Amino acid sequence: MEDELLFADGFYNAVMGVASRAGQPDVVAYDYEKCVQILVERDDMTEEEALEYMEFNVVGAFVGERTPVFITPLPVQDFE
């Protein structure tokens, strides 16, 4: 399965797992906030720069049906 997955370069430490959708190929799921922190720490970006970079260059980059997804985790108490 890993041969079929498309990974976003440089964000391996932010991988949450694999997301499955009906009738769609599985895709890699990333923790959005961890991706931002990677940019801040690794590339010495401010948080604002990292957020802008994420939106334009990462989340906004469609590379086909196996484009990864970026998830913002919600605390469980938000659903109670």
JODA-V82159 format. One record per run of one state. SS is the DSSP state (H for helix, E for strand, C for the rest). FROM is the first residue (numbers start at 0). LEN is the number of residues. If there is no record, write none. Layout:
ss:SS from:FROM len:LEN
ss:SS from:FROM len:LEN
This chain:
ss:C from:0 len:1
ss:H from:1 len:3
ss:C from:4 len:7
ss:H from:11 len:3
ss:E from:14 len:5
ss:C from:19 len:7
ss:E from:26 len:5
ss:H from:31 len:12
ss:C from:43 len:3
ss:H from:46 len:13
ss:C from:59 len:9
ss:E from:68 len:3
ss:C from:71 len:4
ss:H from:75 len:4
ss:C from:79 len:1
